């Protein structure tokens, strides 16, 4: 028997009147993207995964630079994109990461000198944001590769984060009544936030038992709770950027999700969180 994915999504959306019309596009995008991502993590050569992360880093940096430009506050776009990608890529060689970040920051800060451009401070600020926010934080996804069970950790990270974000969307749209941060993101609700936390813990427990059986149940659930909280902080941090620059989404590259940064916002905070949690848990063992 065939399965009409569009019909299933339509029925689901009809059952929850507040659910965004973009949910169907999200589901279809996930149906294509998730198997490909799992293959890259589990079966493809390591360099394919690293290249994917660096490409996403560059795309997210470009989106930020474009937001600044549209808001009438352009930065050094080429420098911002290149610097962000290079900082992220440097995590494949951890011994050089601090040096690369130092050089990227120094070059950006000195850019007004060698470009002789007006509004230097504003341009530097716009350029440094993606370098530090995207380049440094997303690089921890690559850094997970130096830990034991790296592929399993990456799947645990993405699965827990995206399941929690989906739960926040569905629960918030269906039963959300109390704004979580009305000035920053009017559509986010306390009910959605609680749902995201709860689902993150549950999914972490399930994925942990499958992918990381050497972890204790308590450590797995605690890590899920950490990701459930830090992922929401990452989402709100991106909302601050978009609201400050007068944008709803960072782009339209991913149907139903907006831009690349809209899909990575929670992962930007959760990748470092999981790296340090996993390092701590491994150290205890």
C-alpha positions in Angstrom: 0.0 0.0 0.0 1.3 3.5 -0.9 1.5 6.3 1.7 0.4 9.8 0.7 2.7 11.9 2.7 1.0 15.1 1.7 -2.4 13.7 2.8 -1.0 12.7 6.1 0.4 16.1 6.7 -2.8 17.8 5.6 -4.9 15.7 8.0 -2.4 16.4 10.8 -2.5 20.1 10.2 -6.3 20.1 10.1 -6.3 18.5 13.5 -4.3 21.4 14.9 -5.7 24.6 13.5 -2.8 26.7 14.9 -0.2 24.6 13.2 1.8 26.5 10.6 1.1 25.8 7.0 4.8 25.3 6.5 4.7 22.0 8.5 4.1 20.0 5.3 7.1 21.5 3.6 9.2 20.8 6.8 8.1 17.1 6.7 8.9 16.7 3.0 12.3 18.4 3.4 13.1 16.2 6.3 12.1 13.1 4.4 14.7 13.9 1.8 17.4 15.4 4.0 17.5 13.0 7.0 18.4 9.8 5.0 21.1 11.7 3.2 22.5 13.2 6.4 22.5 9.8 8.1 24.4 8.3 5.2 27.0 11.1 5.3 27.5 10.6 9.1 27.7 6.8 9.1 29.0 5.7 5.7 30.6 8.6 3.8 34.3 9.4 4.2 35.1 11.8 7.0 35.9 14.7 4.7 32.4 14.6 3.3 30.9 15.4 6.7 33.5 18.1 7.3 32.9 19.7 3.9 29.1 19.7 4.7 29.6 21.5 8.0 31.9 24.0 6.5 29.5 24.6 3.6 26.6 25.1 6.0 28.8 27.5 8.0 29.6 29.6 4.9 25.9 29.6 3.9 24.8 30.8 7.3 27.4 33.5 7.4 26.3 34.7 4.0 22.7 34.9 5.2 23.8 37.0 8.2 25.8 39.3 6.0 22.9 39.7 3.6 20.6 40.6 6.6 22.9 43.3 7.6 23.1 44.6 4.1 19.3 44.7 3.7 19.1 46.6 7.0 21.4 49.2 5.6 24.3 48.2 7.8 26.6 46.2 5.4 29.8 44.6 6.6 32.7 43.1 4.8 30.7 40.3 3.2 33.5 38.3 1.5 35.6 38.5 4.6 32.7 37.5 6.9 31.9 34.4 4.8 35.5 33.3 4.3 36.5 34.0 7.9 33.5 32.0 9.2 34.2 29.0 6.9 37.9 29.0 7.8 37.2 29.1 11.5 34.8 26.3 11.3 37.2 24.2 9.1 40.0 24.8 11.6 38.2 22.5 14.2 39.3 19.6 12.0 42.8 20.5 13.2 42.2 21.4 16.9 45.8 22.5 17.6 45.3 25.4 15.2 41.8 26.5 16.0 42.8 29.3 18.5 45.4 30.6 16.1 42.9 30.7 13.2 40.3 32.5 15.3 42.8 35.0 16.5 43.9 35.8 13.0 40.3 36.0 11.8 39.4 38.5 14.5 42.6 40.5 14.0 42.1 40.8 10.3 38.5 41.8 10.7 39.3 44.4 13.3 42.0 45.9 11.0 39.9 45.8 7.9 38.8 49.5 8.0 42.5 50.4 7.9 43.4 48.6 4.7 40.0 49.2 3.0 39.9 52.9 4.1 36.1 52.7 4.4 33.7 54.8 6.3 31.5 53.3 9.0 34.3 51.0 10.0 33.0 50.1 13.4 29.6 49.0 12.1 31.2 47.0 9.3 33.5 45.3 11.8 30.6 44.4 14.1 28.6 43.0 11.2 31.5 40.9 10.0 32.6 39.6 13.4 29.1 38.3 14.3 29.1 35.4 11.9 32.8 34.6 12.5 32.2 34.1 16.2 28.6 33.1 16.3 28.5 30.7 13.4 32.2 29.9 12.8 33.2 29.1 16.3 30.1 27.5 17.6 29.3 25.3 14.6 33.0 24.1 14.6 32.2 22.1 17.7 30.2 19.8 15.4 33.4 18.9 13.7 35.2 18.7 17.1 32.8 15.9 18.1 34.7 13.8 15.6 37.7 13.5 17.9 35.6 11.8 20.6 34.9 8.1 20.8 31.6 7.1 19.1 31.7 10.4 17.2 29.1 9.3 14.5 26.7 8.2 17.2 27.2 11.5 19.1 26.4 13.5 15.9 23.2 11.5 15.3 22.3 11.9 19.0 22.9 15.7 18.7 20.8 16.2 15.6 18.0 13.8 16.5 17.5 15.2 20.0 17.7 18.9 18.8 15.4 18.6 15.8 12.9 16.4 17.7 12.7 19.0 20.4 12.3 21.9 17.9 9.5 20.0 16.1 7.7 19.4 19.4 7.9 23.1 20.2 6.4 24.0 16.9 3.5 21.4 17.1 2.7 21.9 20.8 3.1 25.6 20.7 0.9 25.9 17.7 -1.7 23.5 19.1 -2.0 24.6 22.7 0.3 27.5 23.3 -1.3 30.4 25.1 1.5 32.0 27.2 4.2 34.0 25.3 7.7 32.9 26.2 9.6 36.0 24.9 7.0 38.3 23.3 9.4 41.1 22.4 12.0 38.8 20.9 9.8 36.1 19.3 6.1 36.6 19.7 5.1 33.1 18.4 7.1 31.2 20.9 5.1 30.0 23.9 5.8 28.6 27.4 3.8 25.5 26.4 6.0 25.0 23.4 9.2 25.5 25.4 8.0 22.9 28.0 7.1 20.5 25.2 10.6 20.9 23.6 12.3 20.2 26.9 10.2 17.1 27.6 10.5 15.7 24.1 14.3 16.4 24.1 14.7 14.3 27.3 12.5 11.5 26.0 14.2 11.3 22.6 17.6 11.5 24.2 16.7 8.6 26.4 15.6 6.5 23.3 18.5 7.5 21.1 21.0 7.1 24.0 19.9 3.5 24.6 20.4 2.8 20.9 23.4 4.9 20.0 25.3 5.3 23.3 24.4 2.3 25.5 27.6 2.8 27.5 26.1 6.0 29.0 24.0 5.6 32.1 20.3 6.4 31.8 20.7 9.3 34.2 23.6 10.8 32.2 21.7 10.4 29.0 18.5 12.0 30.3 20.5 14.9 31.9 22.2 15.5 28.6 18.8 15.5 26.8 17.7 18.2 29.3 20.8 20.3 28.7 20.1 20.1 24.9 16.5 20.9 25.5 17.4 24.1 27.2 20.5 25.3 25.3 18.7 24.6 22.0 16.0 27.0 22.9 18.5 29.6 24.0 20.1 29.3 20.6 16.8 29.7 18.8 16.0 32.8 20.8 19.5 34.2 20.2 18.9 33.9 16.4 15.5 35.6 16.9 17.3 38.6 18.5 19.5 38.9 15.4 16.5 38.7 13.0 14.3 41.1 15.0 17.1 43.6 15.3 17.6 43.5 11.6 13.9 43.5 10.7 13.8 40.0 9.2 11.4 37.1 9.7 13.6 34.4 8.2 17.3 34.4 7.3 16.6 33.0 3.8 14.5 30.6 1.8 17.0 27.9 0.9 15.3 25.1 2.9 11.5 24.8 2.1 9.4 25.1 5.3 12.5 26.0 7.4 13.5 29.4 6.1 17.3 29.8 5.7 20.2 27.6 6.7 20.7 29.6 9.9 17.0 29.1 10.8 17.7 25.3 10.8 21.0 25.6 12.6 20.1 28.0 15.4 19.6 25.3 18.0 22.5 23.2 16.9 24.9 26.2 17.2 24.4 26.1 20.9 23.8 22.4 21.3 27.0 21.2 19.5 29.3 22.8 22.1 26.9 21.7 24.9 27.1 18.1 23.7 30.8 18.2 23.2 31.5 19.3 26.7 28.9 17.0 28.2 30.3 14.0 26.3 33.9 14.9 27.3 32.8 15.2 30.9 30.9 11.9 30.8 33.9 10.2 29.1 36.3 11.7 31.7 34.2 10.2 34.5 34.4 6.8 32.9 
